[in-house]
Amino acid sequence: MKKALFTLSMALLTGHFVNAQNHNTLWCDKNAKMKNTHNFSLQKTTETGKLNAIMKWGGPNGGATFSAANLEITNGTCESCKPVGAIGSGNYQQNWVIKVTDPSKAVTFAWKTTGTINVCGTGKLVIPRPF
């Protein structure tokens, strides 16, 4: 009985730990050093049918340019998604606005292009409805 309780408690602890790591953020987590400087993080949204996000790419010195073409959005479109990065530009963070296509369905974000997937991995962020 003690083994079963221990196993169950570890499974619950591990499950909550994994869920707690997401925090509405799509991490560039293939390389641990890039996780905090290369990510897509949802923010509090005030407008119905829209999602606000902060796109970070490359830290204070920038990185290779990242545009909306590098991010796959299922059930949404970029309403305002200025490119970020550009080495040496200081343009490493932008506020992005995503318009939800069908508010009755979830929205999924994922790294899209081969180069981005090679750098960031195949992570996905699913935002359930409603918006």
C-alpha positions in Angstrom: 0.0 0.0 0.0 2.8 2.4 0.8 4.4 1.8 -2.6 1.2 2.5 -4.3 0.7 5.8 -2.4 4.3 6.8 -3.1 3.9 6.0 -6.8 0.7 8.0 -7.0 2.0 11.0 -5.1 5.1 11.1 -7.4 3.0 10.8 -10.5 0.8 13.7 -9.3 3.8 15.8 -8.3 5.5 15.2 -11.6 2.4 16.0 -13.5 1.8 19.3 -11.7 5.5 20.2 -12.1 5.4 19.7 -15.9 2.1 21.7 -16.2 3.6 24.5 -14.1 6.4 24.9 -16.5 4.2 26.1 -19.4 2.8 29.3 -18.0 1.3 30.1 -21.4 4.7 30.2 -23.0 6.1 28.5 -26.1 9.7 28.0 -25.1 12.7 27.7 -27.4 13.8 24.8 -25.3 16.0 22.6 -27.5 18.9 24.7 -26.2 18.6 25.5 -22.4 20.7 28.7 -22.8 18.1 30.2 -25.2 15.0 29.4 -23.2 14.7 32.8 -21.5 15.7 34.9 -24.5 13.8 33.1 -27.3 10.1 32.5 -26.5 6.5 33.4 -27.3 4.6 34.3 -24.1 0.9 35.1 -23.9 -0.1 38.1 -21.8 -3.4 39.1 -20.2 -6.0 39.8 -23.0 -8.6 42.5 -22.7 -10.2 42.3 -26.1 -12.6 39.4 -26.9 -11.3 37.2 -29.8 -7.7 38.4 -29.5 -4.6 37.1 -27.8 -1.8 39.4 -26.7 1.7 38.0 -26.6 5.3 39.1 -26.1 7.7 37.6 -28.7 11.3 37.6 -27.5 14.1 36.7 -29.9 17.8 37.0 -29.1 18.2 39.0 -25.9 19.4 42.6 -25.8 21.7 42.2 -28.8 19.1 40.5 -31.0 19.4 37.3 -33.0 18.5 36.3 -36.5 15.3 38.0 -37.5 12.1 36.2 -36.4 8.8 37.0 -38.2 5.3 35.7 -38.1 6.3 33.3 -40.9 8.4 31.4 -38.3 5.4 30.7 -36.0 2.6 28.3 -36.9 -0.8 29.5 -35.7 -3.8 27.2 -35.9 -7.1 28.9 -35.6 -5.7 32.4 -35.6 -3.9 35.0 -37.6 -1.3 37.7 -36.8 -3.1 41.0 -36.6 0.1 42.9 -35.5 3.3 40.9 -35.5 6.3 43.0 -36.2 9.6 41.1 -36.8 12.0 40.8 -33.9 15.7 40.0 -33.7 18.1 41.5 -36.3 21.5 41.1 -34.7 22.7 44.4 -33.1 19.4 46.2 -33.5 18.3 46.0 -29.9 14.9 44.9 -31.3 14.7 41.7 -29.3 11.1 42.0 -28.0 7.8 43.0 -29.6 4.1 42.9 -28.5 2.1 40.7 -30.9 -1.6 40.6 -31.3 -3.3 37.4 -32.6 -6.8 37.4 -33.9 -8.7 34.2 -33.1 -10.5 32.8 -36.1 -13.1 30.6 -34.3 -13.5 31.4 -30.6 -15.3 28.1 -30.0 -12.0 26.2 -30.8 -8.6 26.1 -29.2 -5.6 28.0 -30.7 -2.3 26.2 -31.2 1.1 27.9 -31.5 4.2 26.0 -32.7 7.6 26.7 -34.2 7.2 26.5 -38.0 10.2 26.7 -40.3 12.9 24.1 -40.5 15.5 26.5 -39.2 13.4 27.5 -36.2 12.6 23.9 -35.4 16.3 23.0 -35.6 17.1 25.8 -33.1 14.0 25.5 -30.8 12.6 22.0 -31.1 9.0 20.9 -31.8 7.2 22.4 -28.8 3.6 23.5 -29.0 1.4 25.7 -27.0 -2.3 25.0 -26.9 -4.7 27.7 -25.6 -8.1 26.2 -24.9 -11.3 28.2 -25.5 -13.1 30.4 -24.6 -11.3 33.7 -25.4 
